[in-house]
Amino acid sequence: MNILHKIDEVSDLYVDAFLTDQSQLFFLSVWGRDTALQEFFARLTLPKSEQGLREIHLENLSTHQTYFIDIPDIEQLEKTNGRAQSKVFGQLSHVFIYDKLAVKPDALNNRALLFYLDEKPDIWEIVKEACHLPLLDHWKETVLSTFEQQGWIQTLNGVGIQAIKVNFDQQDVESVLAQKIKEGYLTLEKSVSDPVLVPKSESTTISVNNISDALKAAKSLEDFIGKVQLESILDGCRSEEKPFFFEKLAEMATLVESMPKTGEQENKGDEAIAYLHYFFGAFDWYISEKDMLDEQVQAFGLGSMGYPEYGYISIAELVENNVELDLHFKPEPLKVLKARLEEIEFA
């Protein structure tokens, strides 16, 4: 059992795990005798004027730290009962109280909740269930990454338990997904003939099979990716989703190592291939040639800060300002990207 917390408002009730979101109760694991639990449940249903509980105070019995927890409408909560035998306390009842979102996602309001203890679970199925729009399975990586960037998928850290909360607005989702479809990131069919376009003159292939390989690959990308984003990728390499992050690190490191240097695509004009995409808000930068020097001071490509135009781009400046490198970008000709940006600009 975790460290116990006593509930100040009701005698002889103890909590060994709880989870809140900005103080509102999402999960509570309560131990106590039947009479104390019955009093607790009764007061949860009563108005405050009749000694009803609209908030409770938990005190850590070890550190004496106090937590304030707001109680939502009782209609939002479910409970599951159990019993346990204790040599010290005798027969105890054990009750889980939790938000109904954990049982059934709310598709009407696009909300869901998934509890977990240690390893972060796959949330794709509950995201699909919570979303009012049909989501295709081969969209998974792009959609989850986009939703996390928008703040629609959040991790909640409680005491003895954690959860992933999904919460988004229908109009926002429609707008964001429509933009991803328009940009070609989300397609009706999964592409099987869309390889990364690495110059054939180069045969460098970087493999990432373990955390040591991941650190080496990350080192080669330091001049091309912001510190915050790179640390986030390395955290992913230590998670249950590490196969995806290993593969992505290997792909990006191989791409950066093999892509053309300044002037090597000069004779191709706007048929030159862009290999990297950086973005910040409505601003985009597409890199077709990296700097011929070891340090990325000046690269060449297509930038759009209101209107797309070709020119030299400082990757160092982008990295210093933590402008995000698009991990899902597939190399495309500059003329295709320019036309797309112009279409978006004048849409």
C-alpha positions as CSV (number, residue, x, y, z in Angstrom):
1,M,0.0,0.0,0.0
2,N,1.2,3.5,-0.8
3,I,1.7,6.2,1.9
4,L,-1.6,6.9,3.5
5,H,-3.4,10.3,3.6
6,K,-6.2,11.0,6.0
7,I,-9.4,12.8,5.0
8,D,-9.9,15.7,7.5
9,E,-13.6,16.0,6.9
10,V,-14.5,12.4,7.8
11,S,-12.9,10.4,10.6
12,D,-11.2,7.1,10.0
13,L,-11.0,7.3,6.2
14,Y,-7.6,7.0,4.5
15,V,-6.5,7.5,0.9
16,D,-3.6,5.7,-0.7
17,A,-3.9,7.1,-4.3
18,F,-5.5,10.1,-5.9
19,L,-5.5,12.2,-9.0
20,T,-6.7,15.7,-9.8
21,D,-6.7,18.2,-12.6
22,Q,-6.2,21.7,-11.3
23,S,-7.6,20.4,-8.0
24,Q,-10.7,18.8,-9.4
25,L,-11.1,15.1,-8.4
26,F,-10.5,12.5,-11.1
27,F,-9.6,9.5,-9.0
28,L,-9.6,8.5,-5.3
29,S,-8.7,5.2,-3.6
30,V,-10.3,5.2,-0.1
31,W,-9.9,2.8,2.8
32,G,-12.1,2.6,5.9
33,R,-14.9,1.0,7.8
34,D,-18.3,0.7,6.2
35,T,-19.9,3.3,8.5
36,A,-17.3,5.9,7.7
37,L,-17.6,5.3,4.0
38,Q,-21.4,5.5,4.1
39,E,-21.1,8.8,5.8
40,F,-18.6,10.0,3.2
41,F,-20.8,8.9,0.2
42,A,-23.9,10.5,1.8
43,R,-22.1,13.8,2.3
44,L,-21.0,13.8,-1.4
45,T,-24.6,13.8,-2.5
46,L,-25.7,16.6,-0.1
47,P,-25.7,20.4,-0.8
48,K,-23.0,22.3,1.1
49,S,-25.6,24.0,3.3
50,E,-26.5,20.5,4.7
51,Q,-22.9,19.5,5.5
52,G,-22.3,18.2,2.0
53,L,-18.8,17.9,0.7
54,R,-17.7,20.1,-2.2
55,E,-14.1,19.8,-1.3
56,I,-11.9,17.6,0.9
57,H,-8.5,18.1,2.5
58,L,-6.0,15.2,2.5
59,E,-3.0,15.2,4.9
60,N,0.0,13.0,4.2
61,L,0.5,11.0,7.4
62,S,4.3,10.9,6.8
63,T,5.1,14.5,5.7
64,H,1.9,16.2,6.9
65,Q,1.6,17.9,3.5
66,T,-2.0,19.0,2.8
67,Y,-3.8,18.7,-0.5
68,F,-7.1,20.4,-1.4
69,I,-9.4,18.5,-3.7
70,D,-12.6,19.9,-5.3
71,I,-15.5,17.4,-5.6
72,P,-17.3,17.6,-9.0
73,D,-21.0,16.8,-9.4
74,I,-21.6,13.3,-8.1
75,E,-23.2,12.4,-11.4
76,Q,-19.8,12.6,-13.0
77,L,-18.4,10.0,-10.7
78,E,-18.4,6.2,-10.5
79,K,-17.4,3.9,-7.6
80,T,-16.2,0.3,-7.3
81,N,-16.3,-1.5,-3.9
82,G,-14.1,-4.1,-2.4
83,R,-13.0,-5.5,0.9
84,A,-9.7,-6.3,2.6
85,Q,-8.6,-8.0,5.9
86,S,-6.1,-6.1,8.1
87,K,-4.5,-7.6,11.2
88,V,-4.4,-4.1,12.7
89,F,-7.7,-2.6,11.5
90,G,-9.8,-5.7,11.0
91,Q,-12.3,-5.8,8.1
92,L,-11.9,-2.8,5.9
93,S,-13.8,-1.6,2.8
94,H,-11.9,-0.3,-0.2
95,V,-13.5,2.0,-2.7
96,F,-12.3,3.4,-6.0
97,I,-14.1,6.7,-6.9
98,Y,-13.3,7.9,-10.4
99,D,-14.5,10.1,-13.3
100,K,-16.9,8.4,-15.7
101,L,-14.7,9.5,-18.6
102,A,-12.4,6.6,-17.6
103,V,-15.2,4.2,-18.4
104,K,-16.7,5.8,-21.5
105,P,-15.1,8.6,-23.5
106,D,-17.5,11.6,-24.1
107,A,-17.7,11.9,-27.9
108,L,-20.2,14.7,-27.6
109,N,-17.7,16.9,-25.9
110,N,-14.5,15.3,-27.2
111,R,-13.2,14.2,-23.9
112,A,-11.6,11.0,-22.6
113,L,-9.5,9.8,-19.7
114,L,-7.2,6.8,-19.3
115,F,-5.6,5.8,-16.0
116,Y,-2.3,3.9,-15.7
117,L,0.3,3.1,-13.1
118,D,3.8,2.8,-14.7
119,E,4.1,2.4,-18.4
120,K,2.3,5.0,-20.6
121,P,-0.4,3.1,-22.5
122,D,-1.4,3.4,-26.2
123,I,-4.1,6.0,-26.3
124,W,-5.0,5.8,-30.0
125,E,-8.3,3.9,-29.5
126,I,-9.7,6.3,-27.0
127,V,-8.6,9.3,-29.1
128,K,-10.6,7.8,-32.0
129,E,-13.6,7.2,-29.8
130,A,-13.5,10.7,-28.3
131,C,-13.2,12.3,-31.7
132,H,-16.4,13.1,-33.7
133,L,-14.4,12.8,-37.0
134,P,-13.4,9.4,-38.4
135,L,-9.6,8.9,-37.9
136,L,-7.8,6.4,-40.1
137,D,-5.3,4.1,-38.4
138,H,-2.4,5.1,-40.6
139,W,-2.9,8.7,-39.4
140,K,-2.0,7.6,-35.9
141,E,1.5,9.1,-35.6
142,T,0.6,12.4,-37.2
143,V,-2.6,12.9,-35.3
144,L,-1.2,12.0,-31.9
145,S,1.8,14.2,-32.5
146,T,-0.4,17.1,-33.6
147,F,-2.9,16.7,-30.7
148,E,0.0,16.7,-28.2
149,Q,1.5,19.9,-29.8
150,Q,-1.9,21.6,-29.5
151,G,-2.2,20.6,-25.9
152,W,-5.2,18.4,-26.5
153,I,-3.5,15.3,-25.0
154,Q,-2.0,15.8,-21.6
155,T,-0.4,13.6,-18.9
156,L,-1.7,14.1,-15.4
157,N,0.6,13.0,-12.5
158,G,-1.2,12.0,-9.3
159,V,-0.2,10.2,-6.1
160,G,0.1,6.5,-6.8
161,I,-1.6,6.8,-10.2
162,Q,-1.3,8.7,-13.5
163,A,-3.7,9.4,-16.4
164,I,-3.8,10.7,-19.9
165,K,-6.5,13.3,-20.5
166,V,-7.9,14.0,-24.0
167,N,-9.8,17.2,-24.4
168,F,-10.4,19.2,-27.6
169,D,-12.9,21.5,-29.3
170,Q,-14.7,20.2,-32.4
171,Q,-14.1,23.3,-34.5
172,D,-10.4,23.4,-33.6
173,V,-10.0,19.7,-34.5
174,E,-11.8,20.2,-37.8
175,S,-9.6,23.1,-38.7
176,V,-6.3,21.5,-37.7
177,L,-7.1,18.2,-39.5
178,A,-8.3,20.0,-42.6
179,Q,-5.0,21.8,-42.7
180,K,-3.0,18.6,-42.3
181,I,-5.1,17.0,-45.2
182,K,-4.5,20.1,-47.3
183,E,-0.7,19.9,-46.7
184,G,-0.7,16.2,-47.7
185,Y,0.2,14.8,-44.2
186,L,-3.1,12.9,-44.0
187,T,-4.2,10.9,-47.0
188,L,-7.0,8.5,-47.7
189,E,-4.7,5.5,-48.3
190,K,-1.5,4.7,-46.5
191,S,1.4,5.4,-48.8
192,V,3.7,2.5,-49.4
193,S,5.8,4.2,-52.2
194,D,6.9,7.3,-50.4
195,P,10.5,6.7,-49.4
196,V,12.8,9.3,-48.0
197,L,14.6,10.8,-51.0
198,V,18.3,10.5,-50.0
199,P,20.8,11.4,-52.7
200,K,21.9,8.2,-54.6
201,S,25.5,9.4,-54.6
202,E,25.6,8.9,-50.8
203,S,25.4,5.4,-49.2
204,T,25.5,6.5,-45.6
205,T,22.9,4.6,-43.5
206,I,22.7,5.2,-39.8
207,S,21.1,2.5,-37.6
208,V,19.7,3.0,-34.2
209,N,19.0,-0.2,-32.2
210,N,19.6,0.8,-28.6
211,I,20.0,3.9,-26.4
212,S,23.7,4.1,-27.1
213,D,23.0,4.3,-30.9
214,A,20.3,6.9,-30.1
215,L,22.7,9.1,-28.3
216,K,25.2,9.0,-31.2
217,A,22.5,9.8,-33.7
218,A,21.3,12.6,-31.5
219,K,24.8,14.0,-31.4
220,S,24.9,14.2,-35.2
221,L,21.6,16.1,-35.2
222,E,22.6,18.7,-32.6
223,D,23.2,21.4,-35.2
224,F,19.8,20.7,-36.8
225,I,17.3,20.4,-34.0
226,G,16.5,22.5,-30.9
227,K,17.6,21.3,-27.5
228,V,14.1,21.0,-26.1
229,Q,12.8,18.9,-29.1
230,L,15.9,16.7,-29.1
231,E,15.6,15.9,-25.4
232,S,12.0,15.1,-25.9
233,I,13.0,12.6,-28.7
234,L,15.6,11.0,-26.4
235,D,12.9,10.7,-23.6
236,G,10.8,8.8,-26.2
237,C,13.8,6.5,-26.8
238,R,13.6,5.4,-23.2
239,S,9.8,4.9,-23.3
240,E,7.6,1.9,-24.4
241,E,7.4,3.7,-27.8
242,K,11.2,3.5,-28.3
243,P,11.0,1.5,-31.6
244,F,9.3,4.5,-33.2
245,F,11.8,7.0,-31.8
246,F,14.8,4.7,-32.7
247,E,13.5,4.5,-36.3
248,K,12.8,8.2,-36.5
249,L,16.3,9.1,-35.1
250,A,17.9,6.8,-37.7
251,E,15.9,8.2,-40.5
252,M,16.6,11.9,-39.6
253,A,20.3,11.3,-38.9
254,T,20.7,9.4,-42.3
255,L,18.8,12.2,-44.1
256,V,20.9,15.0,-42.6
257,E,24.2,13.1,-43.2
258,S,23.3,12.4,-46.8
259,M,21.5,15.6,-48.0
260,P,23.2,17.9,-50.5
261,K,25.5,20.7,-49.4
262,T,25.4,24.3,-50.5
263,G,25.4,24.6,-54.3
264,E,25.0,20.9,-55.1
265,Q,21.4,21.3,-56.3
266,E,22.0,24.7,-57.9
267,N,21.5,23.4,-61.4
268,K,18.1,22.0,-60.6
269,G,16.4,25.4,-59.9
270,D,13.0,25.0,-58.3
271,E,13.1,21.2,-59.1
272,A,15.6,20.9,-56.2
273,I,14.4,18.7,-53.3
274,A,13.7,20.1,-49.9
275,Y,14.8,17.6,-47.2
276,L,14.0,19.4,-43.9
277,H,11.0,21.4,-42.8
278,Y,11.0,23.7,-39.8
279,F,7.9,25.5,-38.6
280,F,6.8,28.0,-36.0
281,G,3.1,29.0,-35.9
282,A,2.3,30.1,-39.5
283,F,6.0,30.4,-40.5
284,D,7.8,27.7,-42.5
285,W,11.3,27.0,-43.6
286,Y,12.2,24.3,-46.1
287,I,15.9,23.3,-46.4
288,S,17.2,22.0,-49.7
289,E,21.0,22.3,-49.1
290,K,22.8,22.2,-45.8
291,D,25.9,24.3,-45.2
292,M,29.1,23.0,-46.8
293,L,30.9,23.7,-43.5
294,D,30.6,21.5,-40.4
295,E,28.8,24.2,-38.5
296,Q,25.3,25.0,-39.8
297,V,25.6,28.8,-40.2
298,Q,23.9,29.2,-43.6
299,A,21.7,26.8,-45.5
300,F,19.6,27.3,-48.6
301,G,15.9,26.7,-49.2
302,L,12.4,28.2,-49.2
303,G,11.2,30.4,-46.4
304,S,7.7,31.7,-45.7
305,M,7.0,34.4,-43.2
306,G,4.0,35.9,-44.9
307,Y,5.0,35.0,-48.5
308,P,7.3,32.2,-49.8
309,E,10.7,33.1,-51.2
310,Y,14.0,31.4,-51.9
311,G,17.1,32.4,-50.1
312,Y,19.7,31.6,-47.4
313,I,18.4,30.4,-44.1
314,S,20.3,30.2,-40.8
315,I,19.6,26.8,-39.2
316,A,21.6,27.9,-36.2
317,E,19.2,30.7,-35.6
318,L,16.2,28.4,-35.9
319,V,17.7,25.9,-33.5
320,E,18.6,28.6,-31.0
321,N,15.0,29.8,-30.9
322,N,13.7,26.2,-30.6
323,V,11.9,26.4,-33.9
324,E,10.5,22.8,-34.4
325,L,11.9,20.4,-36.9
326,D,9.1,18.5,-38.6
327,L,9.7,14.8,-38.0
328,H,7.0,13.7,-40.3
329,F,8.0,15.7,-43.4
330,K,8.7,13.8,-46.6
331,P,11.1,15.4,-49.0
332,E,9.4,17.2,-51.9
333,P,10.5,19.5,-54.8
334,L,10.7,23.2,-53.8
335,K,8.3,24.2,-56.6
336,V,5.6,21.9,-55.1
337,L,6.1,23.4,-51.7
338,K,6.1,27.0,-53.0
339,A,2.8,26.4,-54.9
340,R,1.2,24.9,-51.8
341,L,2.3,27.8,-49.6
342,E,1.0,30.3,-52.2
343,E,-2.3,28.5,-52.3
344,I,-2.6,28.6,-48.5
345,E,-1.6,32.3,-48.5
346,F,-4.3,33.3,-50.9
347,A,-7.0,30.8,-49.9
